[in-house]
């Protein structure tokens, strides 16, 4: 069966991203357009016309059907969780973590702290189950742990990362995360709180994140560092 889908062409964000790299506005408010969803089988992806070869099997299985039918979860969050499920089933664990974190962002917007915390913990588990994390990815794990109130795990992960002598931009974010964890601050903070101006920064498209399927995020952070140097 066919369905008509509208391609998403995001406008660049005008505001600083959060510490977990959630983009600033106007891209921040466009999450409902980030994924397409088949109205017949429920398959969700940035482009449902280019499905992973193993996606059909994952979508037909009982766990996926139960997930998309779970009315206790917000509909938009279910869309991201459906995409995360397919990614996990096809072995793209880091990309699945990204999609699960997006579901947590939906919960944030709906003031569902319980769901946001649980899905951040799920995202951390997926990140840690995949290939080795680089310094920039580890910062996102730390932020997810902090935002979900996993204080001891967050503090331990901060100290492990700090001991590796990470790049300067990462070290500045780590220093902020350390202070926030010490104060048991589980709130939202932006990269502008940790790094020098300018505060306008790009955000890597979610489609690119998903296509990497667990690759590192160094390209995005390299661009961030150039932006902060004003180049």
C-alpha positions in Angstrom: 0.0 0.0 0.0 1.1 3.6 -0.6 0.6 6.7 1.4 1.4 10.4 0.7 4.2 11.7 2.9 5.5 15.3 3.1 9.3 15.6 3.0 10.8 17.5 5.9 13.2 20.3 5.1 14.3 21.7 8.5 15.2 25.4 9.0 18.5 25.9 10.8 18.1 26.5 14.6 18.5 30.1 15.8 19.0 29.2 19.5 21.7 27.2 21.2 21.1 23.4 21.6 20.7 21.8 25.0 23.6 19.8 26.5 22.1 16.7 25.1 22.1 18.4 21.6 18.4 18.9 21.4 18.3 21.8 18.8 17.1 25.3 19.5 14.2 26.9 17.8 12.7 26.8 15.3 14.0 23.2 14.6 13.2 22.3 18.3 9.5 22.8 17.7 9.3 20.8 14.5 9.6 17.3 16.0 6.2 16.2 14.7 7.7 16.4 11.2 11.0 14.6 11.8 9.6 11.1 11.1 7.2 9.7 8.5 4.8 7.0 9.6 3.0 4.4 7.5 -0.8 4.7 8.3 -1.2 1.0 7.6 1.6 -0.9 9.5 2.9 1.9 11.8 6.5 1.8 10.5 8.2 5.0 11.3 11.4 6.4 9.8 12.8 9.7 8.5 12.0 8.3 5.0 9.7 5.3 5.0 10.3 4.8 1.3 13.8 3.5 2.1 13.2 0.8 4.7 16.0 -1.3 6.2 15.8 -4.8 4.7 15.0 -6.3 8.1 12.4 -3.6 9.0 9.4 -5.6 7.7 10.2 -8.5 10.0 10.6 -6.2 13.0 7.3 -4.3 12.2 5.3 -7.5 11.9 6.5 -8.9 15.3 4.4 -8.7 18.4 6.6 -6.3 20.4 6.3 -3.6 17.7 2.6 -4.1 17.4 2.2 -3.7 21.2 4.4 -0.6 21.2 2.4 1.3 18.6 -0.8 0.3 20.3 0.2 1.5 23.8 -2.2 4.4 24.4 -0.5 5.2 27.7 2.3 6.8 25.8 2.0 10.1 23.8 1.4 9.4 20.1 4.5 11.4 18.9 6.7 9.6 21.4 5.4 6.3 20.2 6.5 7.2 16.7 10.1 7.8 17.9 10.0 4.6 20.0 8.7 2.7 17.0 11.7 3.9 14.9 14.0 3.1 17.9 12.6 -0.4 18.0 13.3 -1.1 14.4 16.8 0.4 14.7 17.6 -1.8 17.7 16.3 -4.9 16.0 18.5 -4.2 13.0 21.6 -3.6 15.2 21.9 0.2 14.9 22.1 0.6 18.7 23.5 4.2 18.9 20.9 5.4 16.4 18.2 3.6 18.5 19.5 5.5 21.5 19.1 8.7 19.6 15.5 8.0 18.6 14.7 6.9 22.2 16.1 10.2 23.5 13.9 12.0 21.0 10.9 10.3 22.7 12.2 11.7 26.0 12.2 15.2 24.5 8.5 14.7 23.6 7.8 13.7 27.2 9.7 16.8 28.4 7.4 19.0 26.3 4.3 17.3 27.8 5.7 17.6 31.4 5.8 13.8 31.7 8.9 13.6 33.8 8.3 9.9 34.6 8.4 8.9 30.9 11.3 11.3 30.1 13.4 9.8 32.9 12.6 6.2 31.8 13.3 6.8 28.2 16.6 8.6 29.0 17.6 5.5 31.0 16.7 3.3 28.0 18.7 5.5 25.7 21.8 5.2 28.0 21.4 1.4 28.0 21.3 1.4 24.2 24.4 3.7 23.9 26.3 1.5 26.2 25.3 -1.7 24.4 26.6 -0.5 21.1 30.1 0.3 19.8 32.6 2.1 22.1 31.5 5.7 22.8 33.7 8.6 22.0 34.0 11.6 24.3 31.3 13.6 22.7 28.8 10.7 22.9 29.7 10.1 26.5 28.8 13.7 27.4 25.3 12.9 26.1 25.2 9.8 28.2 26.2 11.9 31.2 23.4 14.5 30.5 20.8 11.7 30.1 21.9 10.2 33.4 21.7 13.6 35.1 18.3 14.5 33.6 16.9 11.2 34.8 18.3 11.6 38.4 20.9 8.8 38.2 23.3 10.8 40.3 25.9 8.3 41.2 26.2 6.8 37.7 26.3 10.3 36.3 29.1 11.4 38.7 31.1 8.2 38.1 30.8 8.7 34.3 31.9 12.3 34.6 35.0 11.4 36.5 35.9 8.6 34.0 35.5 11.0 31.1 37.4 13.8 32.8 40.4 11.5 33.4 40.8 10.9 29.7 41.8 14.5 29.0 39.0 15.2 26.5 39.1 18.0 23.9 38.7 21.5 25.3 35.1 22.0 24.3 34.1 18.7 25.8 36.0 19.4 29.0 34.1 22.6 29.4 30.8 20.8 29.1 32.0 18.1 31.5 32.9 20.8 34.0 29.4 22.2 33.9 27.9 18.7 34.1 30.0 18.0 37.2 28.6 21.1 38.9 25.0 20.3 38.0 25.4 16.8 39.2 26.9 17.9 42.5 23.9 20.2 43.0 21.4 17.4 41.9 20.1 19.7 39.2 18.1 17.6 36.7 16.9 20.6 34.7 17.5 21.6 31.1 20.7 23.6 30.3 22.1 24.7 27.0 25.6 24.5 25.5 25.7 28.3 25.8 25.9 27.7 29.6 29.2 25.8 29.2 30.9 27.3 26.2 31.8 30.8 25.1 29.6 32.8 22.7 28.3 33.0 20.0 25.3 31.0 21.1 23.9 30.3 17.6 24.9 26.8 16.5 23.9 24.3 13.9 22.3 20.9 14.8 23.0 17.8 12.8 19.9 16.6 11.0 18.1 13.7 12.7 18.1 11.9 9.4 21.9 12.0 9.3 22.1 10.7 12.9 19.8 7.8 12.0 21.7 7.0 8.8 25.0 6.8 10.8 23.5 3.8 12.6 25.8 4.1 15.6 28.7 6.1 14.1 30.4 8.8 16.2 29.3 12.4 16.4 32.7 14.0 16.0 31.8 15.9 12.9 29.0 17.8 14.6 31.2 18.6 17.6 34.1 19.7 15.4 31.7 22.2 13.8 30.6 23.4 17.2 34.2 24.1 18.2 34.7 26.1 15.0 31.6 28.1 15.7 32.7 28.9 19.2 36.1 30.1 17.9 34.0 32.5 15.7 35.3 31.0 12.5 
